């Protein structure tokens, strides 16, 4: 994640997103399919190359079966 242009706090959030995805046993492709997005969308989020907004975070929290405050 060396290419991230975001803060340490944001980096922690995206690390939690990746960990949550792995904990529920989903591949990036599966999450992307649920969101009707390409796999690269999830990959870029997890590498810190794409910033997400609150609505996207809510969608991911639902998929990962976590409360949104887990990520922030």
N, C-alpha and C positions, 0 to 999 in steps of 0.2 A: 504494500500500500504506500509506497514511497512517492507516488505521483499525486497524492491527495493534496488539495489546496485549502483544505478546511482545518478548523481548529482541533485541538486535542479532544475536546468534548464531542465534536461531531464524529471524530474517528472512533471514539468509544461506542457511540450509537451504532455505527455501521458494523463494528465488530460484534455487537450484541445481535444485530439483525442476522448476520451470518451464522452465529452460534445458534440462534433460535431456529433458523431454517434446518440446520443439521440435526438439532434435537428432535424436531418433528419428523425427521427422516425424508425430507424432500430435496430433490435436486433442483438446481437453478431452472432447468427446463420446465419442471412441473409447476414451480411458482409462477414463472412467466406465463405458462398456459392458463393458469387460474386468473391471471390479471389481463389476459389477452394482449400480451406484450412479447417482444422477441426475447430470447434467452440473454442476449447482450445487455438488455435493460437491467436485469438482476446482477449480472456480472459487473457492470459499470458502477452500480450502487455499492456493491461489496468491495470494489477496489478503490472507492472514493473518487471516482471520475465523474459521477453524476450525483447531484444533490437532489434529495427528495423533499417534497412538501408535506404538510401535516395530513392531507387527504391520502397521499400515497402511504404514509406511515401507518395510518389507520387501517388501510387495506392489508398491509403486510402483517400488522398485529393480529388481525382476524385470522389470517391464514396460518400464522404461527401459534395461535391460541394463547396469546399473551395480552396483558393489559398494556395500553399504549405507554403508560408511565414506566414500564419495564425498560423501555428504550431510551428514555430521557433522564 
